[in-house]
């Protein structure tokens, strides 16, 4: 009455009288378990990606572990084994989000560019990174509402930022020494200002679009914003007019503006 069934290395006996619809789910479950055991790092990455989307969409309070597990093709046991409880998972997502942007920033090669070009590249990267990764902004908003309670637990985040700050400091120092920049600004203040120019615009684009009666997320509007940010920051560093760095329409001469029509 019993038949040995072997599938993906799993052997067990099945009564011939048991309907196949009851056998196949058992085999499918065995396959999932073996896949998890063969690729534990892949499973962990899928869990973290699913968690990032969940926390970004619903915040910490609204996020559900069941949805995270289902989206990752896992179960709660796998999730707890690979990462930990909900709070541990949230912190791991935060650390991963910061690590991702720091890794990409290190690839900008700012040290080998002219100072002004390096700053322009940093502004462009920050702007486009925020556009490509809206979940990063959502996570920052969530953690700021929590007064950085979870980020304070991290032993990794501060060390991620130190090399990047020094890279900006080197660019600014070279700019002052070469005469391109007029002032050796604090690299932390400079980076916060660059990030703020992008962050505020994108985080508040819905309300600002209504208030000012224009779609701030149209391509033309986004291009104009990037041009404005580059001109604003470089003007502050060099002491020149923003018009010297604007790639948009040339500014209308004041004398011409006073001439009668």
C-alpha positions, 0 to 999 in steps of 0.5 A: 500500500505504500510507495516510496517517493523521491523528489529533490533528494527528499524521500518519504512514503505515501499511501497510494490511497492519498489523493495527489492533491495532498501529496504535491503540496508536501513536495512543493514545501520540501523544495522550498526548504531545500532552496532556502538551505542552499541559498541562505544569503539569497533568502536574507537579501529577498527578506530585506528587499521585501522589508524595505518596500513594506517599511517604506510603504507603511512605516514602522507601525503599519508594516506587517511581518506576514506581508514581508515573509509572503513577498520574500517567499519565506515564512516567519521562522525563516525571517526570524532566523535570518534577520530577527524580530520586526525591530531588528529587521527595520534596523537592518533595512535602515543600515542597508539603505545607508550603506547602499548610498555610501557605496555609490557615493564612493564610486563618484571619483570626486578626488580626481575631478576639478573642484567645481566639477566634483561638487556638481557631480555630487549634487547631480548624484544626490538628486538622481539617487533620491529620484531613483530611490523614493523608498530611501526618503520614506525610510528617512521620514519614518526614522525622523518621526521616531527621533532616530531611536533605531538608528542610535542602536546602529554600530555601523552607520557612523563609520560609513559616513566618515570616509565620505565626509573626508572625501568632500573635505579634500575636494573643498580644500583643493578648491580653496588652494587652487583659488576656485573656491573662496571659503573652506566650508565645513564638509558636513554643512555642505553635504547637509545643504546639498541633501536638503536642497533635493530632499525638501523639494521631493518630499514636499513636491505634492503640496508645493505643486498645489501651492504654486500651481505647477507640476514639480515632478515634470521632467522640465521642472526636475531639470530646472531644479537640478540646474538651480541647485548646482548654480546656487551651491557653486555660486556660494563656494566661488563667490560668483553669480549664479548666472555663471553656472546656470545652463538654463535660459540666460538671465535678462540684463537689468538694463534691458528690463528697465527699457520701455517697451 
